[in-house]
Amino acid sequence: MVRLTRIYTRSGDKGKTSLGDGRRVSKTDLRVAAYGTVDEANAAVGLARLHTSGDIDAMLGRIQNDLFDLGADLCTPHKPDETGTLRIVQSQIDRLEREIDAMNAELAPLTSFVLPGGTPAAAALHLARAVVRRAERLVVELAGHETLNPLTVAYVNRLSDHLFVLSRVSNDMGRGDVLWVPGGAR
């Protein structure tokens, strides 16, 4: 369990931060940008939870916990012989897929792209989805430079799909979706 007795340490005052293995890197390091954006996504999910309840809120609570796991995974450089390091695992992705499939089965097929909006919950979920997509781009970029747990990319990819479907559910099961009308504002 984590125990924080002091919030500030002054150790980052010169623009460096510590990774999970203790190595010090610049706060502009791509790895820091990736897990920092995952943290931002977690905050966006937390904001969306202000507009949800019941099963949806429970799903989002599990996702927030997963996002802390994902941040820990990204914060700790991969080592081939590691044991005991917190990593995203397949069962977390499988759970997202089961939830996506169950929710999507109740929705009418889309006939257009969906504009972010609708209910406050749906709008907040669309914002969280967009932040997750940005995190995904950074994780993919990082994976091009360093060895990562390959499930990190799969998790953020699936999560953005999950948040999209959840936004439709939050829009009166898709009936309140705001649909794109190509050229409609000309």
RADA-V538826 format. One record per residue. N is the residue number from 1. RES is the residue in one small letter. SS is DSSP state (H for helix, E for strand, C for the rest). PSI is psi in whole degrees, -180 to 180 (* if undefined). OMEGA is omega as a letter, one per 40 degrees, with the letter a starting at -180 (NA if undefined). Layout:
n=(N;N)
res=(RES;RES)
ss=(SS;SS)
psi=(PSI;PSI)
omega=(OMEGA;OMEGA)
This chain:
n=(1;2;3;4;5;6;7;8;9;10;11;12;13;14;15;16;17;18;19;20;21;22;23;24;25;26;27;28;29;30;31;32;33;34;35;36;37;38;39;40;41;42;43;44;45;46;47;48;49;50;51;52;53;54;55;56;57;58;59;60;61;62;63;64;65;66;67;68;69;70;71;72;73;74;75;76;77;78;79;80;81;82;83;84;85;86;87;88;89;90;91;92;93;94;95;96;97;98;99;100;101;102;103;104;105;106;107;108;109;110;111;112;113;114;115;116;117;118;119;120;121;122;123;124;125;126;127;128;129;130;131;132;133;134;135;136;137;138;139;140;141;142;143;144;145;146;147;148;149;150;151;152;153;154;155;156;157;158;159;160;161;162;163;164;165;166;167;168;169;170;171;172;173;174;175;176;177;178;179;180;181;182;183;184;185;186)
res=(m;v;r;l;t;r;i;y;t;r;s;g;d;k;g;k;t;s;l;g;d;g;r;r;v;s;k;t;d;l;r;v;a;a;y;g;t;v;d;e;a;n;a;a;v;g;l;a;r;l;h;t;s;g;d;i;d;a;m;l;g;r;i;q;n;d;l;f;d;l;g;a;d;l;c;t;p;h;k;p;d;e;t;g;t;l;r;i;v;q;s;q;i;d;r;l;e;r;e;i;d;a;m;n;a;e;l;a;p;l;t;s;f;v;l;p;g;g;t;p;a;a;a;a;l;h;l;a;r;a;v;v;r;r;a;e;r;l;v;v;e;l;a;g;h;e;t;l;n;p;l;t;v;a;y;v;n;r;l;s;d;h;l;f;v;l;s;r;v;s;n;d;m;g;r;g;d;v;l;w;v;p;g;g;a;r)
ss=(C;C;C;C;C;C;C;C;C;C;C;C;C;C;C;E;E;E;C;C;C;C;C;E;E;E;C;C;C;H;H;H;H;H;H;H;H;H;H;H;H;H;H;H;H;H;H;H;H;C;C;C;C;H;H;H;H;H;H;H;H;H;H;H;H;H;H;H;H;H;H;H;H;H;H;C;C;C;C;C;C;C;C;C;C;C;C;C;C;H;H;H;H;H;H;H;H;H;H;H;H;H;H;H;C;C;C;C;C;C;C;C;C;E;E;C;C;C;C;H;H;H;H;H;H;H;H;H;H;H;H;H;H;H;H;H;H;H;H;H;H;H;H;C;C;C;C;C;C;C;H;H;H;H;H;H;H;H;H;H;H;H;H;H;H;H;H;H;H;H;C;C;C;C;C;C;C;E;E;C;C;C;C;C;C;C)
psi=(144;138;115;117;-17;129;-41;145;-16;0;-15;8;-16;18;16;156;164;137;175;-22;6;-13;140;133;165;147;-10;2;142;-38;-43;-40;-40;-52;-24;-36;-32;-40;-41;-41;-41;-41;-38;-39;-41;-39;-42;-35;-20;-19;12;169;177;-135;-38;-45;-38;-42;-46;-34;-43;-40;-41;-41;-43;-40;-32;-40;-44;-43;-42;-40;-49;-29;-20;108;142;137;135;-31;20;150;144;2;135;120;154;139;162;-35;-28;-39;-43;-41;-44;-44;-42;-44;-41;-50;-43;-44;-44;-29;-25;-6;146;146;150;145;-2;168;153;130;142;127;-159;-127;161;-39;-47;-43;-43;-38;-36;-40;-45;-41;-43;-38;-40;-40;-39;-42;-42;-44;-40;-39;-42;-42;-45;-40;-24;-14;-28;156;126;163;117;-20;-15;-43;-44;-41;-50;-33;-49;-36;-41;-38;-43;-48;-34;-50;-40;-34;-37;-42;-41;-13;54;52;37;-16;-24;9;142;111;144;133;102;125;9;-14;14;*)
omega=(i;i;i;i;a;a;i;a;a;a;i;a;i;i;i;i;a;i;a;i;i;i;i;i;i;i;i;i;a;i;i;i;a;a;i;i;i;i;i;i;i;i;i;i;i;i;i;a;i;a;a;i;i;a;a;i;i;i;a;i;i;i;i;i;i;a;i;i;a;i;i;i;a;a;a;i;a;i;a;a;a;i;i;i;i;a;i;a;a;a;i;i;i;i;i;a;i;i;i;a;a;a;a;i;a;a;i;i;i;i;i;i;a;i;i;i;a;i;i;i;a;i;i;i;i;i;i;i;a;i;i;i;i;i;i;i;i;i;i;i;i;i;i;a;a;i;i;i;a;i;i;i;a;a;a;i;a;a;i;i;a;a;i;a;i;i;i;i;a;i;i;i;i;a;i;i;i;a;i;i;a;a;a;a;a;NA)
